[in-house]
Amino acid sequence: MSIIPDINESELWIIRTTLRERYGRDMDFELADAEVRLSPADKELSQCPLVFWKAGNCNFVVMKTGDRKYRCQFFYRGYQQYGTGIHEYDDLTECVVSLLQVQADHEAKERGDL
């Protein structure tokens, strides 16, 4: 199993600040771990640290998959999972901002605004 470094204080600051800019207030989030296949060819799962938060009826996950490597998704129910179209980011700010933008665009499309 590959060892992925924990999410550090600098990364938490980026997430916290970006969420504050998006929502206009501090957002509660949780730290957790997930077992993930880092590449389709991997037979073993890797334990990856992640940040999880909820806004309205939407859940968000940003996962650290390596040193300066991040994946993200948002979901409503188990069968309603969405990503940004980018498999992995090497910049956490870009990852979080893209995730929030894609989710906002999704919501606008669902409302018929787009």
TORTIDREN-353171 format. One line per field, with one value per residue: x, y, z of N, C-alpha, C, O in turn. Coordinates in nm, 4 decimals, m for minus. Each point is the difference from the previous one (the first is absolute). Last residue first. Layout:
N
npx: (X:...) $
npy: (Y:...) $
npz: (Z:...) $
capx: (X:...) $
capy: (Y:...) $
capz: (Z:...) $
cpx: (X:...) $
cpy: (Y:...) $
cpz: (Z:...) $
opx: (X:...) $
opy: (Y:...) $
opz: (Z:...) $
//
This chain:
114
npx: (m2.8740:m0.3323:m0.3231:0.0908:0.4650:0.5295:0.3466:0.3674:0.5432:0.4641:0.3288:0.4438:0.5415:0.4007:0.3474:0.5031:0.5080:0.3751:0.4033:0.5272:0.4616:0.3842:0.4652:0.4787:0.2428:m0.5074:m0.3659:m0.3933:m0.3151:m0.3920:m0.3571:m0.3582:m0.3276:m0.5004:m0.4311:m0.1858:0.0042:m0.2945:0.0291:0.5433:0.5326:0.5891:0.5657:0.5913:0.5791:0.5609:0.4566:0.1867:m0.3920:m0.3865:m0.4856:m0.5020:m0.5443:m0.5885:m0.5621:m0.5960:m0.5323:m0.4652:0.1178:0.4271:0.4552:0.4875:0.5437:0.5176:0.4522:0.4289:0.1228:0.3129:m0.1165:0.0680:0.0343:0.0837:0.2067:0.0815:m0.2849:0.2076:0.0049:m0.3478:m0.1186:m0.3556:0.0779:m0.1888:0.0570:m0.2838:m0.2896:m0.2840:m0.3411:0.0781:m0.1513:m0.0124:m0.1574:0.0850:0.5009:0.5165:0.2146:0.2990:0.5736:0.3861:0.1684:0.4061:0.5629:0.2930:0.2189:0.5283:0.4716:0.1591:0.1206:m0.0121:0.2551:0.1800:0.1510:0.2231:m0.1975:0.0936) $
npy: (2.7986:0.0648:m0.4684:m0.3872:m0.3698:0.2234:0.2349:m0.2967:m0.1368:0.3317:0.0291:m0.3546:0.0737:0.3180:m0.1725:m0.2867:0.2454:0.2082:m0.3069:m0.1378:0.3396:0.0795:m0.3293:m0.1973:m0.3280:m0.4143:m0.2983:m0.2099:0.3396:0.1224:0.1361:m0.3896:m0.3670:m0.3588:m0.2007:m0.5068:m0.0251:0.4773:0.3911:0.2085:0.0599:0.0701:m0.0850:m0.0059:0.0523:0.0439:0.1862:m0.3974:m0.3596:m0.1792:0.3770:0.3318:0.1963:0.0678:0.1254:0.0588:0.2416:0.1460:0.5542:0.1086:m0.2293:m0.3721:m0.1903:m0.2284:m0.3683:m0.4014:m0.5420:m0.5156:m0.4578:m0.5567:m0.3531:m0.2667:0.3712:0.2281:0.5263:0.5045:0.2387:m0.3040:m0.0521:0.1219:0.3926:0.3411:0.5365:0.4453:0.4918:0.5107:0.4801:0.5594:0.5870:0.4250:0.2466:m0.3943:m0.0862:0.0603:m0.3659:m0.4813:m0.0308:m0.0662:m0.5051:m0.3523:0.0363:m0.1783:m0.5246:m0.1812:0.0560:m0.3671:m0.5910:m0.5667:m0.4633:m0.4395:m0.5131:m0.4900:m0.5735:m0.5582) $
npz: (m1.7214:0.4988:0.2573:0.4772:0.0124:m0.1079:0.3964:0.3364:m0.1391:0.0735:0.4730:0.1094:m0.1782:0.2752:0.4343:m0.0656:m0.1043:0.3877:0.2800:m0.2009:m0.0111:0.4235:0.1018:m0.3360:m0.2382:m0.2378:m0.3638:m0.1837:m0.3983:m0.2074:0.4800:0.3948:0.3185:0.0337:0.2937:0.0915:0.6050:0.2196:0.0413:m0.2751:m0.3134:0.0788:m0.2226:0.1964:m0.1298:0.2536:0.0731:0.3706:0.1682:m0.0517:0.3144:m0.0983:0.1863:m0.1645:0.2510:m0.1553:0.1474:m0.0051:0.2997:m0.0359:0.3715:m0.0639:0.1869:m0.2381:0.1580:m0.1993:0.0012:m0.1262:m0.3725:m0.2225:m0.4472:m0.3308:m0.5091:m0.4102:m0.1168:0.2958:0.3555:0.4319:0.5912:0.4813:0.4501:0.4719:0.2493:0.2828:m0.1377:0.1662:m0.1190:m0.0016:m0.0248:m0.3346:m0.3285:m0.4824:m0.3440:0.2647:0.3932:m0.1237:m0.0725:0.4288:0.2377:m0.2173:0.0784:0.4597:0.0972:m0.1492:0.3278:0.4239:m0.1270:m0.0813:m0.1820:m0.2309:m0.1342:m0.2652:m0.1422:m0.0653) $
capx: (0.1018:0.0643:m0.0340:m0.1061:m0.1156:m0.0584:m0.0632:m0.1217:m0.0955:m0.0519:m0.0893:m0.1217:m0.0754:m0.0569:m0.1095:m0.1085:m0.0652:m0.0739:m0.1170:m0.0889:m0.0684:m0.0915:m0.1189:m0.0166:0.1258:0.0575:0.0835:0.0251:0.1455:0.0513:0.0290:0.1361:0.0524:0.1376:0.0158:m0.0049:0.1022:m0.0299:m0.1255:m0.1088:m0.1145:m0.1317:m0.1183:m0.1188:m0.1326:m0.0938:m0.0520:0.0592:0.1462:0.0410:0.1429:0.0854:0.1305:0.1166:0.1239:0.1180:0.1141:m0.0193:m0.1341:m0.0616:m0.1343:m0.0922:m0.1402:m0.0801:m0.0925:m0.0708:0.0212:m0.0749:0.0843:m0.0548:m0.0217:m0.0774:0.0329:0.0805:m0.0822:m0.0032:0.0615:0.0908:m0.0172:0.0844:m0.0713:0.0837:m0.0256:0.1123:0.0533:0.0385:0.0494:m0.0733:0.0778:0.0083:m0.0111:m0.1245:m0.1156:m0.0228:m0.0476:m0.1402:m0.0778:m0.0074:m0.0799:m0.1394:m0.0477:m0.0203:m0.1255:m0.1086:m0.0021:m0.0640:0.0732:m0.0288:m0.1220:0.0147:m0.0320:m0.0183:0.0763:m0.0840) $
capy: (m0.0066:0.1306:0.0550:0.1008:m0.0711:m0.0781:0.0959:0.0471:m0.1120:m0.0112:0.1150:m0.0266:m0.1034:0.0581:0.0903:m0.0793:m0.0705:0.1008:0.0420:m0.1130:m0.0267:0.1117:m0.0150:0.1267:0.0180:0.1346:0.0325:m0.1154:m0.0117:m0.0409:0.1190:0.0499:0.0825:0.0404:0.1328:m0.0152:m0.0933:m0.1348:0.0251:m0.0954:0.0395:m0.0284:0.0576:m0.0345:0.0087:m0.0663:0.0975:0.1295:m0.0019:m0.1290:0.0118:m0.1089:0.0256:m0.0739:0.0241:m0.0437:m0.0504:m0.1444:m0.0307:0.1313:m0.0012:0.0992:m0.0141:0.1021:0.0841:0.0960:0.1404:0.0820:0.0896:0.1318:0.0366:m0.1086:m0.0362:m0.1221:m0.1172:m0.0168:0.1197:m0.0565:0.0352:m0.0943:m0.0883:m0.0780:m0.1437:m0.0750:m0.1125:m0.1146:m0.1158:m0.1245:m0.1206:m0.0344:0.1210:0.0018:m0.0488:0.0898:0.1264:m0.0190:m0.0096:0.1329:0.0858:m0.0453:0.0242:0.1437:0.0316:m0.0468:0.0897:0.1257:0.0837:0.1373:0.0632:0.0915:0.1353:0.0939:0.1236:0.1174) $
capz: (m0.1071:m0.0169:m0.1304:0.0170:0.0532:m0.1100:m0.0902:0.0663:0.0006:m0.1369:m0.0187:0.0761:m0.0720:m0.1217:0.0355:0.0574:m0.1114:m0.0767:0.0776:0.0241:m0.1268:m0.0225:0.0838:0.0707:0.0732:m0.0004:0.1148:0.0865:0.0122:m0.1299:m0.0802:0.0115:m0.1081:0.0265:m0.0606:m0.1448:m0.0473:0.0480:0.0697:m0.0192:0.0806:m0.0550:0.0634:m0.0778:0.0597:m0.0906:m0.0963:0.0295:m0.0035:m0.0561:m0.0292:0.0451:m0.0609:0.0463:m0.0733:0.0739:m0.0767:m0.0143:m0.0463:m0.0199:m0.0568:0.0527:m0.0383:0.0673:m0.0743:0.0847:m0.0337:0.0933:0.0797:0.0273:0.1393:0.0601:0.1375:0.0017:m0.0329:m0.1454:m0.0574:m0.0990:m0.1408:m0.0725:m0.0921:m0.0910:0.0009:m0.0561:0.0754:m0.0816:0.0731:m0.0198:0.0251:0.1417:0.0792:0.0753:m0.0763:m0.1134:0.0555:0.0379:m0.1241:m0.0610:0.0874:m0.0086:m0.1376:m0.0131:0.0682:m0.0870:m0.1154:0.0389:0.0961:m0.0397:0.0505:0.1145:m0.0451:0.1111:m0.0117:0.0000) $
cpx: (m0.0582:0.1040:0.0606:m0.0482:m0.1189:m0.1247:m0.0679:m0.0762:m0.1332:m0.1033:m0.0619:m0.0992:m0.1305:m0.0842:m0.0669:m0.1203:m0.1193:m0.0751:m0.0838:m0.1286:m0.1016:m0.0796:m0.1000:m0.1308:0.0000:0.1343:0.0624:0.0758:0.0280:0.1515:0.0429:0.0167:0.1436:0.0562:0.1368:0.0120:0.0050:0.1062:m0.0476:m0.1201:m0.1115:m0.1054:m0.1271:m0.1204:m0.1064:m0.1350:m0.0846:m0.0382:0.0522:0.1510:0.0489:0.1448:0.0956:0.1215:0.1137:0.1227:0.1172:0.1147:m0.0188:m0.1378:m0.0489:m0.1318:m0.0786:m0.1407:m0.0644:m0.0914:m0.0765:0.0367:m0.0897:0.0993:m0.0576:m0.0332:m0.0899:0.0350:0.0780:m0.0805:0.0116:0.0583:0.1004:m0.0306:0.1009:m0.0902:0.1029:m0.0322:0.1177:0.0615:0.0398:0.0620:m0.0901:0.0899:0.0007:m0.0189:m0.1312:m0.1254:m0.0295:m0.0593:m0.1482:m0.0855:m0.0210:m0.0903:m0.1470:m0.0539:m0.0310:m0.1360:m0.1142:m0.0095:m0.0741:0.0610:m0.0171:m0.1340:0.0147:m0.0194:m0.0302:0.0886) $
cpy: (m0.0590:m0.0005:0.1344:0.0559:0.0951:m0.0743:m0.0717:0.0973:0.0434:m0.1117:m0.0024:0.1155:m0.0306:m0.1014:0.0600:0.0879:m0.0812:m0.0662:0.1009:0.0459:m0.1125:m0.0214:0.1123:m0.0070:0.1328:m0.0012:0.1386:0.0380:m0.1074:m0.0097:m0.0343:0.1214:0.0418:0.0715:0.0553:0.1332:m0.0137:m0.0909:m0.1288:0.0401:m0.0971:0.0614:m0.0501:0.0562:m0.0433:m0.0088:m0.0663:0.0969:0.1363:m0.0142:m0.1378:0.0257:m0.0997:0.0482:m0.0801:0.0166:m0.0311:m0.0660:m0.1506:m0.0244:0.1435:m0.0096:0.1161:m0.0120:0.1019:0.0872:0.0896:0.1463:0.0813:0.0795:0.1405:0.0322:m0.1126:m0.0465:m0.1320:m0.1257:m0.0072:0.1196:m0.0770:0.0141:m0.0949:m0.0837:m0.0673:m0.1479:m0.0600:m0.1057:m0.1071:m0.1082:m0.1220:m0.1219:m0.0241:0.1241:0.0216:m0.0406:0.1001:0.1280:m0.0176:m0.0009:0.1384:0.0929:m0.0375:0.0338:0.1489:0.0285:m0.0383:0.0992:0.1323:0.0905:0.1400:0.0591:0.0927:0.1405:0.0923:0.1239) $
cpz: (m0.1250:m0.1122:m0.0277:m0.1334:0.0191:0.0462:m0.1162:m0.0906:0.0607:m0.0097:m0.1399:m0.0155:0.0726:m0.0769:m0.1230:0.0322:0.0494:m0.1162:m0.0774:0.0691:0.0160:m0.1282:m0.0216:0.0778:0.0764:0.0710:m0.0193:0.1260:0.1040:m0.0016:m0.1421:m0.0891:0.0295:m0.1219:0.0355:m0.0742:m0.1504:m0.0596:0.0659:0.0840:m0.0305:0.0900:m0.0663:0.0735:m0.0995:0.0695:m0.1089:m0.1110:0.0395:m0.0121:m0.0441:m0.0397:0.0635:m0.0789:0.0623:m0.0893:0.0931:m0.0768:m0.0047:m0.0615:m0.0101:m0.0737:0.0588:m0.0561:0.0915:m0.0858:0.0974:m0.0244:0.0914:0.0834:0.0097:0.1449:0.0495:0.1413:0.0070:m0.0297:m0.1514:m0.0759:m0.0843:m0.1482:m0.0628:m0.0889:m0.0895:0.0140:m0.0734:0.0893:m0.1004:0.0870:m0.0154:0.0151:0.1498:0.0866:0.0744:m0.0763:m0.1119:0.0578:0.0302:m0.1264:m0.0639:0.0800:m0.0121:m0.1392:m0.0098:0.0628:m0.0958:m0.1156:0.0258:0.1066:m0.0585:0.0413:0.1217:m0.0571:0.1182:0.0000) $
opx: (0.0701:0.0339:m0.0385:m0.1043:m0.1150:m0.0987:m0.1106:m0.1224:m0.1062:m0.1018:m0.1187:m0.1196:m0.1037:m0.1094:m0.1220:m0.1130:m0.1062:m0.1162:m0.1226:m0.1099:m0.1097:m0.1218:m0.1203:m0.1072:0.1014:0.0233:0.0418:m0.0362:m0.0470:0.0589:0.0117:m0.0962:0.0401:m0.0200:0.0109:m0.0047:0.1073:0.0771:m0.0270:0.0115:m0.0058:0.0259:0.0007:0.0041:0.0125:m0.0098:0.0086:0.0417:m0.0768:0.0493:m0.0099:0.0281:0.0181:m0.0026:0.0066:m0.0064:0.0280:m0.0123:0.0288:m0.0103:0.0187:m0.0104:0.0204:m0.0195:0.0002:0.0281:m0.1179:0.1164:m0.1076:0.0747:0.0218:m0.1001:m0.1215:0.0436:m0.0593:m0.0071:m0.0029:m0.0713:0.1130:m0.1149:0.1167:m0.1114:0.0921:m0.0546:0.0060:0.0397:m0.0703:0.1221:m0.1144:0.0309:m0.0345:m0.1084:m0.0979:m0.0750:m0.0992:m0.1158:m0.0842:m0.0805:m0.1117:m0.1026:m0.0794:m0.0910:m0.1159:m0.0936:m0.0702:m0.0989:m0.1015:m0.0271:0.0957:m0.0867:m0.0544:0.0876:m0.1143:0.0945) $
opy: (m0.0135:0.1062:0.0662:0.0651:m0.0394:m0.0062:0.0361:m0.0080:m0.0291:0.0149:0.0285:m0.0242:m0.0194:0.0325:0.0162:m0.0336:0.0000:0.0323:m0.0113:m0.0310:0.0068:0.0179:m0.0257:m0.0109:0.0391:m0.0815:0.0364:m0.0429:0.0080:m0.0426:0.0888:0.0508:0.0128:m0.0432:0.0924:0.0027:m0.0210:0.0415:m0.0037:0.0694:m0.0587:0.0342:m0.0459:0.0224:0.0218:m0.0445:0.0370:m0.0174:0.0888:m0.1004:m0.0971:0.0424:m0.0017:0.0065:m0.0159:m0.0234:0.0744:m0.1138:m0.0703:m0.0512:0.0799:m0.0600:0.0366:m0.0088:m0.0122:0.0260:m0.0237:0.0386:0.0437:m0.0566:0.0850:m0.0476:0.0029:m0.1137:m0.1055:m0.0900:0.1034:0.0678:m0.0245:m0.0110:0.0343:m0.0357:0.0645:m0.0436:0.0016:0.0269:m0.0238:m0.0100:m0.0007:m0.0687:0.0890:0.0208:0.0462:0.0863:0.0726:0.0318:0.0615:0.0906:0.0518:0.0452:0.0762:0.0818:0.0381:0.0390:0.0870:0.0723:0.0293:m0.0152:0.0615:0.0233:m0.0298:0.0533:0.0075:0.0093) $
opz: (m0.1004:m0.0524:m0.0964:m0.0063:m0.0195:m0.0732:m0.0401:m0.0104:m0.0551:m0.0675:m0.0159:m0.0162:m0.0635:m0.0462:m0.0028:m0.0351:m0.0622:m0.0245:m0.0022:m0.0460:m0.0555:m0.0009:m0.0055:m0.0596:0.0578:0.0893:m0.1099:0.1095:0.1135:m0.0994:m0.0845:m0.0575:0.1157:m0.1135:0.0806:m0.1229:m0.0567:m0.0866:0.1200:0.1010:m0.1080:0.1154:m0.1142:0.1210:m0.1205:0.1143:m0.1170:m0.1145:0.0371:m0.0515:0.0750:m0.1121:0.1218:m0.1229:0.1219:m0.1207:0.0941:m0.0452:0.0969:m0.1115:0.0917:m0.1070:0.1158:m0.1213:0.1225:m0.1170:0.0265:0.0106:m0.0406:0.0798:m0.0863:0.0536:m0.0193:0.0185:0.0225:0.0837:m0.0667:m0.0739:0.0422:m0.0427:m0.0187:0.0384:m0.0501:0.1013:m0.1230:0.1134:m0.0982:0.0119:0.0454:m0.0974:0.0778:0.0545:m0.0586:m0.0456:0.0060:m0.0271:m0.0653:m0.0213:m0.0007:m0.0509:m0.0551:m0.0131:m0.0162:m0.0697:m0.0515:m0.0115:m0.0632:0.1192:m0.0470:m0.0842:0.1063:m0.0681:0.0453:0.0784) $
//
